[in-house]
Amino acid sequence: MLKQNSAMRLLIVSGTSLEIKPLLNELGKGRSLKYDLTRFRYKRFQIDVLITGVGMVPTAVVTGLALGKYSYDAVLNVGICGSFNREIPIGKLVNITSDCLPETGAEDGEHFLSLIDLKLLDQDEFPFNSGKLVNHSTFDSKLINGLLTATGVTVNTVHGNENSIKAFVKANNADVESMEGAAFMYSCKIYRVRFIQVRAVSNYIEDRDVLKWDIPLAVKNLNYFLLDLLNE
C-alpha cells in the first residue's frame, strides 16, 4: 500500500467533525492549509482532513478545490448513514461501491423523470455508468477489502416518513443514503483519483425517531476502522 521510504498522501473528507472526532484527537495538532484543509503527520502518512459541511453542494465544491490544489495517493470519504436494508446491523461499516442522485430530474404528473429520461444526460456519460457513479478503485488492504459492499443514494432531504420511504424504495434500489456521498464520488472521478466511501450505519430509515439511532456506536466503529487502517 505504501511506497518504500515515502509518505503516503491521504485526503480524508467528512461532512462534520463529529463523525471523525476520535481520529482528529489521535492525529493531534495539524497545520491549516487553503480551502479549510488541515494537514497532519501520522507515522508514514501525510494526512489532509477536509470538513466540508453537510450536503452535496459544499461537498462537491470544496472537495473539487482540494483535489485541484493538492495531489493525493488516495481519498477517503467517511461518515455515518441511514440504511434502507435491515440486514445491515446498526454500527456496521459499508464500502459504498455505487452512488447516485435520485432526486435530480422533473415531475410529470404522478411520475418522476430523471435527467436520463429527459434526454439531458446519457446514462454512460462520464463520470456515470448506467446512470450511477461507480467506484472502480482498488486497494491492497485486507481491512478495505473485508468491508461489506453496499449501494448508496445521495439526497438533499433524508427520509423520515413512511409513505415517502415506501415510494422511494419502490423506485430506487439502494442499501443506504447520505447527503454527501455522490457529490464526493463525482469530484473524485472528475479528477481521476483513487477513492473510497466508507460509512457506518447509525439508523434504519423509517418514521423519524432519533431515540432508535445509535450515532455513538457508528462513530466509534468508523474511527476504530480508520485508525486500524492507518496502522495496517
Phi, psi and omega per residue, in radians:
M1 nan -0.529 -3.130
L2 -1.930 2.572 2.993
K3 -1.354 2.528 -3.115
Q4 -1.031 2.249 3.054
N5 1.034 0.530 3.092
S6 -2.340 2.658 3.124
A7 -1.512 2.236 3.082
M8 -1.378 2.328 -3.087
R9 -1.690 1.997 -3.111
L10 -2.019 2.505 2.945
L11 -2.037 2.135 3.090
I12 -1.906 2.126 -3.060
V13 -1.986 2.259 3.100
S14 -2.458 2.572 3.135
G15 -1.182 -0.634 -3.127
T16 -2.385 2.704 3.079
S17 -1.244 -0.455 3.122
L18 -0.973 -0.691 -3.048
E19 -1.211 -0.376 3.139
I20 -2.211 0.451 -3.105
K21 -1.021 -0.775 3.112
P22 -1.054 -0.654 3.091
L23 -1.132 -0.788 3.139
L24 -1.059 -0.684 3.101
N25 -1.083 -0.669 -3.136
E26 -1.257 -0.645 -3.105
L27 -1.226 -0.469 3.095
G28 1.420 -2.574 -3.052
K29 -1.424 2.293 3.127
G30 -2.008 -3.113 -3.134
R31 -2.037 2.258 -3.104
S32 -1.292 2.366 3.079
L33 -2.092 -3.063 3.056
K34 -1.148 2.794 3.012
Y35 1.081 0.624 3.065
D36 1.093 0.423 3.057
L37 -1.511 2.543 3.001
T38 -2.150 2.241 -3.093
R39 -1.793 2.320 3.133
F40 -2.163 2.704 2.946
R41 -1.957 2.181 -3.131
Y42 -2.452 1.897 -3.093
K43 0.941 -2.130 -3.117
R44 -1.697 0.416 -3.105
F45 -2.019 2.470 2.827
Q46 -1.782 2.002 -3.028
I47 -2.041 2.054 2.992
D48 -1.722 2.291 3.133
V49 -1.965 2.280 -3.125
L50 -2.147 2.052 3.043
I51 -1.738 1.893 -2.968
T52 -1.424 -0.493 -2.866
G53 1.624 2.784 -3.028
V54 -1.367 2.377 3.001
G55 2.003 2.852 -3.048
M56 -1.214 -0.769 -3.042
V57 -1.091 -0.961 3.130
P58 -1.091 -0.596 3.139
T59 -1.118 -0.838 -3.130
A60 -1.112 -0.758 -3.052
V61 -1.172 -0.951 -3.021
V62 -1.302 -0.528 3.046
T63 -1.137 -0.752 3.099
G64 -1.086 -0.701 3.108
L65 -1.098 -0.749 -3.138
A66 -1.134 -0.767 -3.118
L67 -1.212 -0.507 3.103
G68 -1.318 -0.426 -3.084
K69 -1.625 -0.703 -3.017
Y70 -2.144 2.766 3.118
S71 -1.845 2.457 -3.115
Y72 -2.358 2.611 3.040
D73 -1.408 -0.488 3.113
A74 -2.784 2.623 -3.118
V75 -2.224 2.277 -3.098
L76 -2.083 2.250 2.968
N77 -1.839 2.119 -3.056
V78 -2.278 2.556 3.129
G79 3.025 -2.976 3.108
I80 -1.796 2.937 -3.112
C81 -2.736 2.896 2.987
G82 -1.750 2.659 -3.076
S83 -2.094 2.289 2.953
F84 -1.371 -0.482 -3.037
N85 -1.560 1.910 -3.094
R86 -1.399 -0.016 3.014
E87 -1.420 -0.190 3.058
I88 -1.603 2.058 -3.094
P89 -1.167 2.631 3.020
I90 -1.057 2.321 -3.118
G91 1.643 -0.193 -3.118
K92 -1.251 2.476 3.061
L93 -1.603 2.483 3.115
V94 -2.319 2.563 3.035
N95 -1.729 1.954 -3.093
I96 -1.388 1.840 -3.074
T97 -1.576 -0.287 3.008
S98 -2.590 2.566 -3.104
D99 -2.521 2.891 -3.127
C100 -2.758 3.073 -3.100
L101 -2.089 1.349 -2.967
P102 -1.262 -0.211 -3.120
E103 -1.575 -0.166 -3.040
T104 -1.471 1.976 -3.105
G105 2.887 -2.541 -3.086
A106 -2.517 2.619 3.018
E107 -1.505 2.464 3.069
D108 -2.315 1.483 -3.023
G109 1.151 -2.133 3.131
E110 -1.548 -0.003 -3.073
H111 -1.851 2.706 3.080
F112 -1.918 2.355 3.116
L113 -2.005 2.129 3.105
S114 -1.353 3.023 3.078
L115 -1.073 -0.548 3.094
I116 -1.199 -0.765 3.092
D117 -1.052 -0.617 -3.101
L118 -1.443 0.013 -3.133
K119 1.114 0.451 3.087
L120 -1.667 -0.162 -3.140
L121 -2.644 2.311 3.014
D122 -1.397 2.411 -3.033
Q123 -1.072 -0.381 3.123
D124 -1.978 0.331 3.076
E125 -1.268 2.250 -3.128
F126 -0.950 2.339 0.175
P127 -1.700 0.401 -3.067
F128 -1.625 2.646 2.968
N129 -2.246 1.988 -3.082
S130 0.938 0.672 3.085
G131 1.411 0.059 -3.108
K132 -2.134 2.772 3.017
L133 -1.661 1.960 -3.021
V134 -1.929 2.347 -3.137
N135 -1.639 1.998 3.104
H136 -1.794 0.144 -3.117
S137 -1.184 2.556 3.089
T138 -2.139 2.606 -3.125
F139 -2.369 2.409 3.058
D140 -1.518 1.259 -3.057
S141 -2.548 2.138 3.095
K142 -1.128 -0.624 -3.124
L143 -1.152 -0.813 3.138
I144 -1.158 -0.804 -3.094
N145 -1.226 -0.264 3.085
G146 -1.556 -0.074 3.138
L147 -1.230 2.586 2.981
L148 -1.186 2.264 3.097
T149 -1.542 2.593 -3.094
A150 -2.615 2.787 3.048
T151 -1.760 2.504 -3.080
G152 -2.173 2.824 2.931
V153 -2.264 2.593 3.126
T154 -2.056 2.237 -2.999
V155 -2.275 2.769 3.031
N156 -1.459 -0.518 -3.140
T157 -2.209 2.003 3.130
V158 -1.206 2.566 -3.031
H159 -1.370 2.439 3.115
G160 -2.703 0.404 -3.137
N161 -2.303 2.250 -3.020
E162 -0.989 -0.753 -3.096
N163 -1.175 -0.778 -3.140
S164 -1.195 -0.563 3.112
I165 -1.145 -0.796 3.135
K166 -1.053 -0.771 -3.138
A167 -1.147 -0.697 -3.118
F168 -1.174 -0.798 -3.125
V169 -1.107 -0.617 3.123
K170 -1.109 -0.585 -3.077
A171 -1.651 -0.311 -3.036
N172 -2.327 2.269 3.108
N173 -1.729 1.772 -3.108
A174 -2.615 2.694 3.119
D175 -1.548 -0.758 -3.016
V176 -2.399 2.890 3.066
E177 -2.330 2.602 3.043
S178 -2.473 -3.126 3.116
M179 -1.953 0.069 -3.080
E180 -2.340 -0.407 -2.904
G181 -0.914 -0.915 -3.079
A182 -1.155 -0.612 3.111
A183 -1.118 -0.738 3.074
F184 -1.070 -0.842 -3.101
M185 -1.119 -0.670 3.107
Y186 -1.017 -0.843 -3.132
S187 -1.070 -0.763 -3.117
C188 -1.127 -0.682 3.141
K189 -1.237 -0.621 3.080
I190 -1.081 -0.722 -3.130
Y191 -1.561 -0.006 3.042
R192 0.958 0.858 3.076
V193 -1.903 2.733 3.106
R194 -1.337 2.309 -3.032
F195 -2.585 2.910 3.036
I196 -2.627 2.517 3.050
Q197 -1.991 1.967 -3.122
V198 -2.024 2.220 3.140
R199 -2.316 2.626 3.083
A200 -1.914 2.304 -3.095
V201 -1.310 2.120 3.135
S202 -1.780 -0.318 -3.068
N203 -2.882 2.784 2.971
Y204 -1.568 2.623 -3.097
I205 -1.534 1.934 -3.070
E206 -2.731 -3.048 3.036
D207 -0.874 2.207 -2.955
R208 -1.015 2.100 3.081
D209 -2.602 1.624 -3.029
V210 -1.140 -0.265 3.105
L211 -1.175 -0.351 3.117
K212 -1.563 -0.140 -3.104
W213 -1.404 2.728 3.057
D214 -2.362 1.271 3.121
I215 -1.128 -0.731 3.124
P216 -1.001 -0.717 3.122
L217 -1.135 -0.777 -3.133
A218 -1.082 -0.784 3.136
V219 -1.125 -0.753 3.134
K220 -1.055 -0.854 -3.112
N221 -1.132 -0.677 3.129
L222 -1.087 -0.796 -3.083
N223 -1.311 -0.548 2.984
Y224 -1.028 -0.755 3.137
F225 -1.092 -0.800 -3.102
L226 -1.082 -0.770 3.138
L227 -1.185 -0.681 3.064
D228 -1.092 -0.670 -3.132
L229 -1.122 -0.738 -3.139
L230 -1.191 -0.413 -3.140
N231 -1.736 0.025 -3.074
E232 -1.140 nan nan
